[in-house]
Structures are given as structure tokens and as C-alpha cells.
Amino acid sequence: MRKIHVIGIGAGDPDQLTLQAVKALKSTDVFFILDKGEEKDDLVRLRRDLLDAHCGDGGGGSDGGNGAYRVVEVRDPARDRKAGGADYSPAVAEWRSRRADIYERLIGDELGDDESGAFLVWGDPALYDSTLGILEEILDRGAVTFSYDVVPGISSVSSLAARHRTGLNRVGRPVQITTGRRLADGGFPEGVDDVVVMLDAQQVFREYQEGHAGGRLYIYWGAYLGTPDEILVSGPLDEAAPRIEALRAEARERKGWIMDTYLLRRNLD
């Protein structure tokens, strides 16, 4: 039976791969890579650099590392990122189904019955990633059969905390991981003083500058974590937010895209 590895590859640094991830890479016959367009060519390059670093020219293979691997690139379907409110969930579901169509075709057409394929997932497959849900949708359709396993990775959240040399929570206190959209809709969570925010294209942290002067809220922010373009900023939110906004705008203009994550922390003193 065909086998699929879903491999968490960390936030971008090839050194962040676990030994388990390297073993899975070396046992893979075909790597499936989604091309997100010309602006994000460096995301494809980072994946290829990772394969070069850990698999070399000899590649992987279901024989345990002696055969050559193949890389299959396909264009990632565009998603309606303007959809909001009641339209948001249907838009995401429609996009995931189109991705499932592509994954189904790749698994059916590119893998032999006894071969293994792999999807390389940024960070950790269990945190704000659609791959596992898409594979389950494909299996439910019944057109192709395969088994799959999941290799955890170092998420951008873990990388952010490490780069800022801080913990995600404090003694006896909870931490919540959410999205910029949820933070904008629901506000700062009740009873939570440490909030990690991902996927925040709207820079919702700016809404918390007013009324939190004097350092009541601190921010630990990072962009392009684990890559040569990494940017880090930390400090009281009212002081750090303008700098983050300027750095973020410059980086996005220069590269055409940005991936950032931040921790908002309420001062308990």
C-alpha cells in the first residue's frame, strides 16, 4: 500500500529537523511541494535546501535511503482571503476541497503501490495546518487508498519563545494560541494573560496600544523565524508596535510576503 509521511519541518532552519523527521525524509520516494507563486519562490527553495542538507543527491527511498527521490511541484490553489464573517468558513472549506483534489491526483498518479510520498509542513502539522484534514477527506472519498503517519516538528510558536528566551506561560497560568481574526472578533481572552497570535495579516496588536501605556502589555514578535531573514522585536507594546509595523511593511514590500507570530503578555506586577 502507498504510504504518506506528513513531516513537520520546523520554521525554516534545516537544523530544526528532528532525527525522526530526517529518518522519514530518507525513507521517502516522492516529495510533494506546493508552489505558492512567484512571490514565495523562496519557500520552495527552503524546502529544496532542506532536502539537499539531509538527503543529498542520493535521495531517500522506501529501501531505507539507497534509491533516488523525486520532487513533484504543483501550484497551490488560491484562497479567497477577503472572505470574512459568515463567509469565512465556507471559503476555507472550498479551498481545502480544491487542495484535496490536487493531493488525491498526486497520490494516485505519482506514487506506485509500494512507494512512499511526503508532504513537508512548515512548523508542526498539528498547529494551524490543513494537511491532516485534507488526507482524511481523500480517504473518505475512497478513490485512492494509502496509510499515513505524522512526524511532529518545531512550530513557529516554539521557535519564537526560544529566540526571545522566554516561556510561553508563567507559573500556574494558562497560555492561549489563537489567530489574529479571533483576537479581533473576541478581544483579549478572559482569564488569560499570555496569548500567542498567529496568522495576523491585519496586525491586530495595534488595537491594544491605546489604554495599555506604561507597559501593561508586552509583545514578543518574530517574522521569518528560523530563516536568514529573521526579524525579532520585543518590549512594551506601546513602544514596540510602531517599530513592528514599520519593519513588517518594509519586509513585506521587499519580499512580497511575510509570516510572523507574536506573544502578547499582560504584566502581572
N, C-alpha and C positions, 0 to 999 in steps of 0.2 A: 504493500500500500504506500501511496505517496505520503511523505511526511513534511510538515511545515514547522520551521523554527520561528518563533516571534522573539527577536533578540533586542533587549534594551541595550543601547549603545552609549548611554551617558549623554552629557550635554554638549559634547563636541570634541573633547580631548581623547585621543586614542588610548592614552594611559589610564583612562577611567573604566575601560572594559574589565569585567571580572574574568577570572580564569574559566568560569563556566561559560561565559559568552565567547571567549576565544575558542574553547573546545567546540562549541556549536558552530562557529564560523568555519572551522576546519573540517567539519563533517557535512558541509553544505555543497550541493552541486550547482544550484542556481540561486542567485541573489536578485530579488525584485526591488527595483528602485523607482520611486515616483519622482518624476521631473515636475517641479512646480513653476516652470517658466524661466525665461532668460534672466530675470532679476535675481533669482535664487539659485543660479548655477553653482554657487559655492557650497550649497547644501549637498548637492550631488558630489562635488569634488571632495568634501569632507568624508562622505561615505566611502568613496573610492580610495582616499588616503588611508582610511581605517583598514580596508581590505588589504591594501599594499603592506601596511605595517604588520598585520597579524597573519595574513595568508600567503603573502609573497606571490611570485609568479607561478609556483606550483599549484596553488589553489587548494581547495578543500576536496570534498567528495564523500560519498556515502561509504567509501572504503576506508575512511578514517584519516584522509589527508594526502593520499597519493595521486588522486586524479585532479584534473584541471577544473576550475569552477567557471561558470558563465555569469555575466551580469546582463539583466534584461531591464531596460529603461522604458517607462511609459509615462505619458503626460497625465498628471493628476487632474481630475475634473474640477472645474471652477465651482466655488460655492458662493451663494448669494449672501455676502457679508453685510448687506444693508438691511436684511430682514430682522425685525425686532418684534417684541411683544408676542402676540398670539401667533405670528408668522415664523418665529424663530425655530421652534421645534420641528414643524413640518419642513422647513428649509434644510435643516440639518439631516433629517431622515431621508429626504430626497437625494441629498448629496452622498450620504452613506450608501444608499442603494446603487447609485451610479458607480461608486468605488467598488462595491461588491461585484458588479458586472465585470469590471476590469480584473479584479483579483480572481474571479471564477475562471475567466478566459485564460489568464496567465497560468493558473494551476493546471487547468485541463490541457492547454496546448504546449506548455514549456517543460512540464515535468513528466518523465517516464514513470511507469508504475512503481519502480523500486528506487526512485530518486527523491532527494530532499531539497526543498526550497526554503528561503528565509526572507522575512521582512525585517529590515533594520529600523527600529523605532527609537526616535530621539528620547533621551531620558529613560523613563520606566514605562513599560506597556500598560501598567495598571493605573496610571495617573493622567487623566485628560488625553487619552488616545483612543481611537476608534477601531484599531485593528482587530482586537479580540471579538468585539460585537459583530464586525463585518464577517469574520471567519465563521462565526456561529450562524449568521444569516445564510451564508453559502451552503453550509452543511444542511440547514433546514430545507433549502431548495431541492437538494438531492441529485443535482445533475453531475457533480463530481464528489468523490469521497477521498478523504485524507485524515490522518491524525495530526495533531499539533501539540507542541509544548511551548512553554513560556520561560524565557530567561530574564530575570529582573535586571534592571540597570540603575545607575546612579542618576536620579532625577535632577532637574534644574533646581528644585527646592533644596535638595541635599547639597548641591554644589554651591548654591547661594549662601547657605548657612556656613559652609566650610570656608568660602572665600572671605566672608566677613568675620570669621572666627567667633561665631555666636551660636547659641542653641535656638531651636525653633520655639520652645516653650520655656516657661520658668517653673520653679518647684511648685508642684501641686496645682498648676494652672493648665487649662486646655489650650490647644492651638487649632485654628480652623484654616483649611485650604479652600479657597473659593476663586471665582473668576471676577474680572472687572465688571462684567454685566450684572452679576449677582450682587456685588458690592454696591453698584449704582442703584439697583432696584430695592434692596433691602436694608441698606445702611450698615454701619459697623455692627457686627453680631452682638446680641445681648449676652452679657456674662463672659465674653471672650476678650482678652487683652492682647493677643498675638494673632494676627491674621496674615496668612500668605496669600498673595493675589497673583493669579496667572491670567494670561490671555486678555490683557487690559489695553486694547488699542486706543481707548478713549482717555487714558491717564486719569482714572477716577480719583487717584490720590489727591489731585488738586482740589477736590471738593472739601477736603479735610484740613486745608491750610488755615482757613479762617476759623477762629474760635479755638484753635489749638496752639496758639503762640506760647512762647516760653518753654517749648519742648515737651508738651503733654503727649504728643505723638512723635515717635521716631520712625525713620524709614531706613531699611537696608535694601538697596536696589542693585540689580545687576542685569546687564544686557550681553548677548552673545557669550554666555557663560561657557567656559571650557574651550574657547577658541582664541586665536591670536587677536581678535578684535574686541575682546572682553572689556567692558566698562563697569566700574563699581563706584557707587556713591552711597554714603551713609551720613546720618546726622538728624537733628531735629527737623521735622517735616517742613515747618515754615521756612527754614533756611535752605534745606536741600531741594525742595520741589522746583524752584525756578532753575536751578542748575541742571537737575534731571531733565526738565522739559527742553532746555536748550541743547544738551548733549544728545538727547533722544532725537530731536528734529534734525540735527546735523548728521547723525549716524544714519538715519533713515534716508536722508537725501543722498548721502554718499553711497550707500549700499543698495538702496531700493527696497529694503525690508528690515525688520527688527524683531527679535524675540527677547522679551525681558520678563523678569519676575521680581517681586519685592515682598518684603515683610514689613508690615505696619505694627508697631509696638507701642502700647499705651504705657506711659510712665506711672508706675505704682508707688513711687516715693511720695 
